[in-house]
Amino acid sequence: MQLRPAMPADFAALGQVMFDAIRTGPCPYSEAQRAAWCPEPPGGDGWDDRLAQQALVMLVEDAAGPAGFMTLRGDGYIDLAFLLPRARGQGQFRQLFTAVEAKALDLGMAKLETHASLMAEAPFAKMGFAVVTREEVERAGQRLRRAQMRKPLRAVAGTAKRGSVAAAPCNDTERDQLA
């Protein structure tokens, strides 16, 4: 598996990754909920624009192509995080998140936030996120449960960029305890 920033040429494949991650493999959502959440692979100008506006789109790929990706908006929101079933349980979520967290720290962000699906809640919790609130959203007549989650990033004296709050990642020991 190789980790790298996504390029615009990757965006259509990432739409397929999102679709396949939602629609295939074990999942706590029903088939009707999955179909309502993602009826078809996202694509086109709207999808390309959404990805192009992210501060970072990180992907992991194997010999078969992209196997997962995670995005970070400029406001510290992790907008998208999807792994294909073939890439789950191999540390790929951690690798994607580590790259996203490093970018957030580089940008001087004080916290990261996301709305995690039932599938993504446990992996985000292992990365140090806590549930802020649980909620349900409606998609095409289906109710989907999810969790708003947040992870504060700790400030470190002497590392702040001008006009920003600096942060540091967990040390290796703390990071290993979260796994």
PyMOL commands that set and color helices and strands:
alter all, ss='L'
color gray80, all
select helices_A, chain A and resi 8-23+31-37+44-52+85-87+92-106+118-126+172-178
alter helices_A, ss='H'
color red, helices_A
select strands_A, chain A and resi 2-5+56-62+65-72+77-78+81-83+111-117+130-139+142-152
alter strands_A, ss='S'
color yellow, strands_A
deselect
rebuild
show_as cartoon
